[in-house]
């Protein structure tokens, strides 16, 4: 089991979670843990600054405009690209205070799906 956390987690089939972590079995997300917004140190927890999204969104940052709300855009991509998270990507450079896109925002895969 692998545990990966981030400032925000927004994956298909799970609600938005702030400062939580995911539990993976291979590349499949089996659980998203809501810590109540408090980051805790856990053995072997990998933590990333940004928002964890499904790996299918990697490289799709062109789908977001600066100032545009992130969640509706992510939902639209999930509807067309994936029904479940099979691997993770990190959305970096967004405005996490307002959950909106910013110029230079990137979405990169954390690892290749297996």
ABEGO torsion letter per residue (X at the ends): XBBBBBABBBBBGBBBBBGBBBBBBEABBABBBBAGGBBBBBBGBBBBBEBBBBAAABGAAAABBBGBBAAAAAAAAAAAABABBBEBBBBBGBBAAAGBBBBGBBBBBABBBX
